[in-house]
Amino acid sequence: MSNKHDRKDEYTPEELHQERKYGLFWYSWLWHILRPVALLLCVLVVVVGIVMAGWNWIDRSFFAPVDAQDATPVAFTVSSGQSLTRVANNLETAGLIHNRTVFKYYADFLGYGQKIQAGDYQVNKAMSMHEIMDLLTTGDGNPITRNITIIPGWTVTDIAAYLKKQGAIQTEEEFLALCRGGQDFSAYYYVNDVLKTGNVSQRLYALEGYLAPDTYEIYTDATAQDIVKKLLSQTEAVYQDAYHDRAAQLGMTMDQVITLASMVEKEAKTNDFARVSAIFHNRLKQNMSLGSDVTIKYVSGVKRMSLSNEDLNLNSPYNTYRYKGLPPGPICSPSGAAIQAALYPDEQFLAENYLYFCSKDPNTGELHFSRTLEEHNQAVSIYAPLWQAFDKEQGL
């Protein structure tokens, strides 16, 4: 016996009405939920389409290669000191990018602006803007400049050896010859003053002390003379106008200041510059010999800390044990700090009349200072064995 509700056509009108009503409710509820989702999906599809179309247009108009089919090499040069704006302008003019403004701001945004390197590059129109940026920042082009760094305390011969090693000069002798005479650089007032001194013939190099320590950017095709001029010009920047006034107060010339500063540079670490300067000033005032080992080492080439009697008796105007006063000229290129110390010695050491110093630790450069000869001799007896041990360790 079948149930009358097993088939829809056996429902009563009231039951069919209720079932239709119930079904419509669920359809309505599902549509209420699905309709905004469907609308959202449609909107997203449209937005994504617009964004992709917009990006494709932006990419084609600004970032993509100007002509993906044209790989013909185009010579492009970035000159030393050229601004990012100028580089962008030149790229657009050469037809290598779509828009110079976009290139500039995009390079700044990615941090490429300060990384573009001078050089000669082979670029082509099939390269994207980003590929061009990568090329210009790698320095793979033939560089037209190089950096050189001159260290405080280097002598003219040290500088020549370094420049030769860096490939900046062809031979050391050419550079040394220019520095030995100095006549080619008499247009610099301080070089001219040196050439006019009566002791210039006693110097190993007329330009010693005037090749200012610093890091320089020079052209790869710079001559030895160009490099000397670059280094000499920096001396004028380091030796401020106020230094001339201070030197006059001390009764010193610029050359004497540079000479004293070079000795300070070689004798001490930066923290002791002013103290060592004060000792030299005190000895000069009392007409004592300066007794500086570094002046003997400069002219003799000796590297030992412990000088022999033969070293101390060297017959040279650079022997400040044998000859009073400053040596004929500087013995290295002093730093700005050493020049300042030469002009402004330690006031306390001046007032308390310190006259002696010696090495306390050869490895650290720490110094021991004394007022009297007796105190100094006692310090030497303590520390001299350390100097001898150091020389032995160094094979000297």
C-alpha positions as CSV (number, residue, x, y, z in Angstrom):
1,M,0.0,0.0,0.0
2,S,1.7,3.3,-1.2
3,N,1.8,6.6,0.7
4,K,0.0,9.4,-1.1
5,H,3.0,11.6,-0.3
6,D,5.4,9.5,-2.4
7,R,4.4,11.5,-5.5
8,K,4.0,15.2,-6.0
9,D,0.9,14.9,-8.0
10,E,-0.7,13.3,-5.0
11,Y,0.0,16.4,-2.8
12,T,-3.0,18.4,-1.6
13,P,-3.1,21.9,-2.9
14,E,-2.3,23.2,0.6
15,E,0.8,20.9,0.8
16,L,2.0,21.9,-2.6
17,H,1.7,25.5,-1.7
18,Q,3.7,25.0,1.4
19,E,6.4,23.1,-0.4
20,R,6.7,25.8,-3.1
21,K,6.9,28.5,-0.5
22,Y,9.6,26.6,1.4
23,G,11.7,26.1,-1.8
24,L,11.4,29.7,-2.9
25,F,12.7,30.7,0.6
26,W,15.8,28.7,0.1
27,Y,16.4,29.9,-3.4
28,S,16.0,33.5,-2.2
29,W,18.4,32.9,0.7
30,L,21.1,31.4,-1.6
31,W,20.7,34.2,-4.1
32,H,21.0,36.8,-1.4
33,I,24.3,35.2,-0.4
34,L,25.7,34.5,-3.8
35,R,24.7,37.7,-5.6
36,P,27.3,40.0,-3.9
37,V,30.0,37.3,-4.3
38,A,29.2,37.1,-8.0
39,L,29.2,40.8,-8.3
40,L,32.5,41.1,-6.4
41,L,34.1,38.5,-8.7
42,C,32.9,40.3,-11.7
43,V,34.3,43.6,-10.4
44,L,37.7,41.9,-9.6
45,V,37.9,40.5,-13.1
46,V,37.2,43.9,-14.6
47,V,39.7,45.6,-12.2
48,V,42.4,43.1,-12.8
49,G,41.9,43.4,-16.5
50,I,42.1,47.2,-16.3
51,V,45.2,47.0,-14.0
52,M,46.9,44.5,-16.3
53,A,46.0,46.5,-19.4
54,G,47.3,49.7,-17.6
55,W,50.5,48.0,-16.5
56,N,51.1,46.6,-20.0
57,W,50.7,50.1,-21.3
58,I,53.0,51.6,-18.7
59,D,55.6,48.9,-19.3
60,R,55.5,49.4,-23.1
61,S,55.6,53.2,-22.7
62,F,58.3,53.5,-20.1
63,F,60.1,50.3,-18.9
64,A,60.2,47.9,-21.9
65,P,62.9,48.1,-24.6
66,V,62.6,50.9,-27.0
67,D,62.9,48.4,-29.8
68,A,63.1,44.7,-28.8
69,Q,64.2,43.8,-32.3
70,D,67.1,46.2,-32.5
71,A,70.2,44.9,-30.7
72,T,72.6,47.2,-32.5
73,P,75.4,48.3,-30.1
74,V,75.2,52.0,-29.2
75,A,78.3,53.6,-27.5
76,F,77.2,55.4,-24.4
77,T,79.6,57.3,-22.1
78,V,79.0,58.4,-18.4
79,S,81.5,61.1,-17.6
80,S,83.1,61.5,-14.2
81,G,80.9,63.7,-11.9
82,Q,77.9,63.5,-14.3
83,S,74.6,63.9,-12.5
84,L,71.8,61.3,-12.7
85,T,69.6,63.9,-14.5
86,R,72.3,64.4,-17.2
87,V,72.7,60.6,-17.6
88,A,68.9,60.3,-18.0
89,N,68.8,63.1,-20.6
90,N,71.6,61.6,-22.6
91,L,70.0,58.1,-22.6
92,E,66.7,59.6,-23.9
93,T,68.6,61.7,-26.5
94,A,70.3,58.5,-27.7
95,G,67.0,56.8,-28.0
96,L,67.8,54.1,-25.5
97,I,65.0,54.8,-23.0
98,H,61.4,56.0,-23.4
99,N,61.3,58.8,-20.8
100,R,64.2,60.5,-18.9
101,T,62.0,61.6,-16.0
102,V,60.7,58.1,-15.4
103,F,64.3,56.8,-15.6
104,K,65.5,59.3,-13.0
105,Y,62.8,58.8,-10.4
106,Y,62.8,55.0,-10.9
107,A,66.6,55.0,-10.4
108,D,66.3,57.1,-7.3
109,F,63.6,54.8,-5.9
110,L,65.7,51.7,-6.4
111,G,68.8,53.4,-5.0
112,Y,70.7,53.3,-8.3
113,G,71.2,57.0,-8.4
114,Q,74.4,57.0,-6.4
115,K,75.7,53.8,-7.9
116,I,76.0,54.8,-11.6
117,Q,79.7,54.6,-12.5
118,A,81.7,56.6,-15.0
119,G,82.8,54.6,-18.1
120,D,82.2,53.8,-21.7
121,Y,79.4,51.3,-22.3
122,Q,77.9,49.4,-25.1
123,V,74.1,49.7,-24.8
124,N,71.3,48.8,-27.3
125,K,67.6,49.5,-27.8
126,A,66.6,45.9,-27.1
127,M,67.6,46.4,-23.4
128,S,64.9,47.3,-20.9
129,M,65.3,50.3,-18.7
130,H,66.2,48.1,-15.7
131,E,68.9,46.2,-17.7
132,I,70.4,49.5,-18.7
133,M,70.5,50.6,-15.0
134,D,72.2,47.4,-14.0
135,L,74.8,47.8,-16.7
136,L,75.6,51.4,-15.7
137,T,76.0,50.5,-12.1
138,T,78.3,47.5,-12.5
139,G,81.1,49.5,-13.9
140,D,81.6,46.9,-16.7
141,G,82.2,49.7,-19.2
142,N,85.8,50.8,-19.7
143,P,86.3,53.1,-16.7
144,I,87.6,56.6,-17.3
145,T,88.4,57.3,-13.7
146,R,89.9,55.4,-10.8
147,N,90.3,56.1,-7.1
148,I,93.6,56.4,-5.3
149,T,94.2,56.7,-1.6
150,I,97.3,58.4,-0.1
151,I,97.9,57.4,3.5
152,P,99.2,59.9,6.1
153,G,102.8,59.2,6.8
154,W,103.7,58.1,3.3
155,T,106.8,59.5,1.7
156,V,107.2,60.5,-1.9
157,T,108.8,57.1,-2.6
158,D,105.9,55.3,-0.9
159,I,103.4,57.2,-3.0
160,A,105.3,56.4,-6.2
161,A,105.4,52.7,-5.4
162,Y,101.7,52.7,-4.7
163,L,100.8,54.5,-7.9
164,K,102.9,52.2,-10.0
165,K,101.2,49.2,-8.3
166,Q,97.8,50.6,-9.0
167,G,98.7,51.2,-12.6
168,A,98.2,54.9,-12.3
169,I,101.7,55.7,-13.5
170,Q,104.0,53.9,-15.9
171,T,107.2,54.2,-14.0
172,E,108.1,55.3,-10.4
173,E,111.1,57.3,-11.6
174,E,109.0,59.7,-13.7
175,F,107.0,60.5,-10.6
176,L,110.0,60.8,-8.4
177,A,111.8,63.1,-10.9
178,L,108.9,65.5,-10.8
179,C,108.9,65.5,-7.0
180,R,112.7,65.7,-6.7
181,G,113.0,69.1,-8.5
182,G,109.6,70.6,-8.1
183,Q,110.2,73.3,-10.7
184,D,107.2,72.3,-12.8
185,F,104.9,73.2,-10.0
186,S,106.2,76.6,-9.0
187,A,102.8,78.1,-9.7
188,Y,101.7,76.8,-6.3
189,Y,102.8,79.5,-3.9
190,Y,104.0,77.0,-1.2
191,V,106.1,75.1,-3.7
192,N,107.5,78.4,-5.0
193,D,108.4,79.3,-1.3
194,V,110.2,76.0,-1.0
195,L,112.2,76.5,-4.2
196,K,113.3,79.9,-2.9
197,T,114.7,78.5,0.4
198,G,118.4,78.1,0.7
199,N,118.2,74.5,1.8
200,V,116.2,73.1,-1.1
201,S,119.3,71.4,-2.5
202,Q,119.6,69.4,0.8
203,R,116.2,67.9,0.4
204,L,115.7,64.5,-1.0
205,Y,112.5,65.7,-2.7
206,A,111.3,69.3,-3.0
207,L,107.7,68.2,-2.9
208,E,108.0,65.9,0.1
209,G,105.3,66.7,2.6
210,Y,103.1,68.6,0.1
211,L,101.3,65.6,-1.5
212,A,98.3,65.7,0.8
213,P,96.9,62.4,2.1
214,D,93.3,61.8,0.9
215,T,91.3,59.7,-1.4
216,Y,91.2,61.1,-5.0
217,E,89.3,60.4,-8.1
218,I,91.6,60.7,-11.1
219,Y,91.2,60.0,-14.8
220,T,92.7,56.7,-16.0
221,D,94.7,58.5,-18.6
222,A,96.0,61.1,-16.1
223,T,99.8,61.7,-16.4
224,A,102.2,61.7,-13.5
225,Q,102.2,65.4,-13.6
226,D,98.4,65.5,-13.5
227,I,98.4,63.4,-10.3
228,V,101.1,65.5,-8.6
229,K,99.0,68.6,-9.3
230,K,95.9,66.9,-7.9
231,L,97.7,66.1,-4.6
232,L,99.4,69.5,-4.4
233,S,96.0,71.3,-4.8
234,Q,94.6,69.4,-1.8
235,T,97.4,70.8,0.4
236,E,96.0,74.3,-0.1
237,A,92.6,73.1,1.0
238,V,94.0,71.4,4.1
239,Y,96.2,74.3,5.1
240,Q,93.6,76.8,6.1
241,D,94.0,80.6,6.0
242,A,93.9,80.7,9.8
243,Y,96.9,78.4,9.9
244,H,99.1,81.1,8.2
245,D,98.1,83.6,11.0
246,R,98.9,81.0,13.7
247,A,102.2,80.2,12.1
248,A,103.1,83.8,12.1
249,Q,102.3,84.0,15.8
250,L,104.7,81.1,16.4
251,G,107.4,82.7,14.2
252,M,107.2,79.8,11.7
253,T,106.8,79.5,8.0
254,M,104.3,77.2,6.3
255,D,107.2,74.9,5.3
256,Q,108.5,74.7,8.9
257,V,105.0,73.8,10.1
258,I,104.7,71.1,7.5
259,T,108.1,69.8,8.4
260,L,107.3,69.7,12.1
261,A,103.9,68.1,11.4
262,S,105.6,65.4,9.3
263,M,107.8,64.5,12.3
264,V,104.8,64.4,14.6
265,E,103.0,62.1,12.1
266,K,105.9,59.6,12.1
267,E,106.6,59.8,15.9
268,A,103.2,59.3,17.4
269,K,99.6,58.1,17.1
270,T,96.9,60.7,16.7
271,N,96.1,60.9,20.4
272,D,99.7,61.9,21.2
273,F,100.2,64.3,18.4
274,A,99.8,67.5,20.5
275,R,102.1,66.2,23.3
276,V,104.9,65.3,20.9
277,S,104.5,68.7,19.2
278,A,104.8,70.4,22.6
279,I,108.1,68.6,23.3
280,F,109.5,69.6,19.9
281,H,108.4,73.2,20.5
282,N,110.0,73.2,24.0
283,R,113.3,71.8,22.6
284,L,113.4,74.4,19.8
285,K,112.8,77.2,22.3
286,Q,115.7,76.0,24.4
287,N,118.0,75.5,21.4
288,M,118.2,71.8,22.0
289,S,118.6,69.2,19.3
290,L,115.3,67.6,18.5
291,G,116.8,64.1,18.7
292,S,114.2,62.5,16.5
293,D,114.8,58.9,15.3
294,V,112.4,59.3,12.4
295,T,114.4,62.0,10.6
296,I,117.4,59.6,10.5
297,K,115.3,56.7,9.4
298,Y,113.9,58.9,6.6
299,V,117.3,59.6,5.0
300,S,118.9,56.3,5.8
301,G,116.1,53.9,5.2
302,V,116.7,52.1,8.5
303,K,113.6,50.4,9.8
304,R,114.9,49.3,13.3
305,M,113.5,50.9,16.4
306,S,116.9,50.6,18.1
307,L,119.3,52.8,16.3
308,S,123.0,52.0,16.4
309,N,125.8,54.5,17.2
310,E,126.6,54.5,13.4
311,D,123.0,55.5,12.7
312,L,123.1,58.3,15.3
313,N,126.4,59.6,13.9
314,L,125.1,59.8,10.3
315,N,126.4,62.9,8.7
316,S,123.2,64.3,7.2
317,P,121.3,67.5,7.8
318,Y,118.4,65.2,8.5
319,N,120.2,63.9,11.6
320,T,118.4,65.9,14.3
321,Y,120.7,64.4,16.9
322,R,123.7,65.9,15.3
323,Y,122.2,69.2,13.9
324,K,119.9,71.5,15.9
325,G,116.7,72.8,14.6
326,L,114.3,71.3,12.1
327,P,115.5,69.1,9.3
328,P,115.8,70.6,5.8
329,G,112.2,69.7,4.9
330,P,109.3,67.4,5.7
331,I,109.9,63.7,5.9
332,C,106.5,62.5,4.9
333,S,103.0,63.7,4.0
334,P,101.4,64.7,7.3
335,S,97.7,64.4,8.1
336,G,95.5,67.5,8.8
337,A,95.5,66.4,12.5
338,A,99.3,66.4,12.6
339,I,99.4,69.9,11.0
340,Q,97.0,71.2,13.6
341,A,99.1,69.6,16.4
342,A,102.2,71.3,15.0
343,L,100.4,74.7,15.2
344,Y,98.6,74.0,18.5
345,P,100.8,72.0,20.8
346,D,99.6,70.7,24.1
347,E,99.4,73.6,26.5
348,Q,100.0,71.6,29.7
349,F,103.1,70.0,28.3
350,L,104.3,73.4,27.1
351,A,103.8,74.9,30.6
352,E,105.3,71.9,32.4
353,N,108.3,71.9,30.1
354,Y,108.2,68.3,28.9
355,L,111.4,67.6,26.9
356,Y,111.6,63.9,26.3
357,F,109.5,60.9,25.0
358,C,110.2,57.3,24.0
359,S,108.3,54.3,22.9
360,K,106.6,52.4,25.6
361,D,105.0,49.7,23.5
362,P,106.3,49.1,19.9
363,N,103.1,47.2,19.0
364,T,100.6,49.8,20.0
365,G,102.7,53.0,19.6
366,E,102.1,54.1,23.2
367,L,104.6,56.7,24.3
368,H,106.3,57.5,27.7
369,F,106.8,61.2,28.4
370,S,109.4,62.7,30.7
371,R,110.4,66.2,31.9
372,T,114.0,65.6,32.8
373,L,116.9,63.7,31.2
374,E,117.2,61.6,34.3
375,E,113.6,60.5,34.0
376,H,114.0,59.8,30.3
377,N,117.1,57.7,30.8
378,Q,115.3,55.6,33.4
379,A,112.4,55.1,31.0
380,V,114.8,54.1,28.2
381,S,116.5,51.5,30.4
382,I,113.1,50.0,31.0
383,Y,111.7,50.0,27.5
384,A,114.9,49.5,25.3
385,P,114.8,45.7,25.7
386,L,111.2,45.8,24.2
387,W,112.5,47.7,21.2
388,Q,115.3,45.2,20.7
389,A,112.9,42.3,21.0
390,F,110.6,43.9,18.5
391,D,113.4,44.4,16.0
392,K,114.3,40.8,16.4
393,E,110.7,39.6,15.8
394,Q,110.5,41.7,12.7
395,G,113.8,40.3,11.4
396,L,115.5,43.8,11.6
